[in-house]
């Protein structure tokens, strides 16, 4: 139990690492003070450009995978620590810790992004066909309506449906469901603007109080 608790903390710390903030600092700015104020890839795209945004997105995806991969590596090296049949459920705990860490980073005063990229990385790690389907829906929606938050929410809902329909292990289905609820909750201000018709599209200036969708 102690080991699993430590792995949960480690997973949170992996998710809490803020590549967007670091990218901003390397460019001489505090990303939290410009654009939407988010450390996610969307705000990096708007403030620093596509290549820094692509790097930040990749790192955000990778840190989620790392959070669970470290636990699997430990179990492989020390079989006595392997929780056996409970392994997927502990992976669920680590995954959710990383997702929360992205949006509530210890290192930058509990700020962050919307956990979409980190959640996607973990989804790909658990069930890559589901992740591909979710990513395809994201791309379709963003290409159609040019609103990142719509793409993110649509991708989450698609992932939930595919996870259930695909029949992936119950623990991973639960991860998708809980991550979807959390990510949509993180988008509550975006949803309010969508209902008001004030959510900006890609290429437009941000609305007052806007926060990045990633």
N, C-alpha and C positions, 0 to 999 in steps of 0.2 A: 504493500500500500504506500509506503514511504517513497519507493522508487517511482511508482506511478504518479504520485503527487509531484515529485521533482520533475518528471517528464512533462507534466501539465504546465508547470511554471516555465520550463524550457521552451515548450511549444508557444506559450504566450509571448515569451521574449523574442522568439523567431518572428512571429507575426507582428510584433511591436516595432521591429526595425523599420525606420522610415526612409526608403530610398528617395522618395519625392522631396523630402526635406533636405537630404544630403545633396541631391542634384541642385536644388535651389542655392544652398550654401556655396557649392562649388562655382555657381554662376554669380555669386556675390549678392544674393537676395535671400530673404526669409520667405519661402513659398506661402507661409501662413498669412503673410501681410499683403499679398498681391492676388489678383484674380478673385477666385471664390474663397480663398483662404484654406483650401483643402490640400493635403499632400498627395492626393491621388493622381493617376495618370492624366485624367481629363484636364485638371488645372495645370499640370506640367506642360501638356500640349498647348494650352492657351498662352502660357507665360514664357516657356522656354523653347517650344518647337517640337516637331515630330520625333526627331531622333532621341532627345532626352526622354520624351514621353514613352517611346517604345522600350528604352532601357529600363525605365522605372516600372512599366507594366510587367516586363519580363521578370524583374527582381521581385515584384509583389507576388507574381504567380509562383516563383521558385521558393520563396520563403515559406509559403504554406506547405508545399511538398516537403521541404526540409524538416518541418516540424514533426511530421509523421515518419519520414524516412530515418531520422535519428533514432526514434524508438525502435523501429524494425531492425536497424543495424545493431542496437544494443541487445535486443533479444536474440539475434543471430550469434553474437559473440558470447553471450551469457545466457544459455538456454534456461537456466534455473529461474531467471527473471521473467521468462515468457509467461504471460497470463493465460495461455492456452485458448480455450474456447471463448474467453472473455476478451481476447485480443481486439476484435473489431469494435467492441464497445469502448475500450480504452482509446482506440484510434479516433473514435467519434469525439471523445472528450478532448484529446489533443488538437483535433481539427478545429473544434469550436473555440478553443482557447486561442489558436492562431488567428482565426477570423475576427474575434473580438479585439485581439491585440492590434490588428491593422487599423481599426477605427478608434481605438482608445490606447494610444501608444504611451507607455511609461516614459519614454525618452523626450517627448515633446508636449508635456503638460496634458496628457490624456486626449490629444487631438489626433487626427489622421484622415483617412479617406472613408469610402463606403464599403470596403471589404469585398468588392466584386471580383477583382483580380485574384486576390488571395483565395477566396472561395472557389473560383474557377480552377485554380491550380490543384487544390485538394480534390475537387470533383474529378479532374482528369486522372489523378493518382488512384482514386478509388474505382472509377468506372469511366474510362476514356470515351466510350461511345456516347454516353450521356452528356459528357462535357462537349463533345463535338456537336451534338444536336443543339445544346444550349447556346454555344458560340455561333452556330449558324443562324439561330433565331435572333440573337443580338445583332449580327451583321445585317440581317434582312430588315429588322425594324429600324436600325439607325440609318440604313441606306434609304428607307422609305420615308420616314418622318423626320430624320436628322435631329433626333432628340436622344441623347445618350441615356438619360434616366429611363425613358420608355424601353430602350433596348435592354438595359440592365434588369428592370423588373420583369420584362417579358422572358428574358433568358432564365431568370430564377424560376418562374412559374413553369416554363418548359422543362427545366431540369427536374422539377418535382414530378411532373407527369411522366417523364421518360424513366425516372428512377423507379417509379412504381410499376410502370408498364414493362420495363426491361426485366424486372424481377431481381435486381441486385440484392445482396445480403441486407437483412433488416436494419443492421446498425448503420449501414451507409445510406439506406433510405431515410433513416431518422436524421442523419447528418444533413442530407439535402433539404429536408423539410424544415429543420431548425435554422439552418443557414439562410434559407429563403425567407423565413419569417423575420430573422434579424436584419438581413440586408434590406428588405422592404421597409422595415421600421426605420432604418437609417435614411431611407429615402422619403420620409414623411413630409419634409418641407418641399421636396420636388413634387410630390403628389399634390400638395396643396396648390402649387403654382400650375400644375397641369390642369387641375380643375378650374382654375381661374383663367387659363389660357395665356399665362405669362411666362411659362417655362421657355427659355431661349433655345433656339436650334443651333446646331454646329455652324460656326462662322458668324454668329450674332453676338452682340455684347451681352453680358450677364445681367440678370435681373437683380434688384436689391435683395440681399440676403441669400443669393444663390450659393449652393454648395456643390462641389463636384460629385459626379455620379460614381466615380471609381474610388 
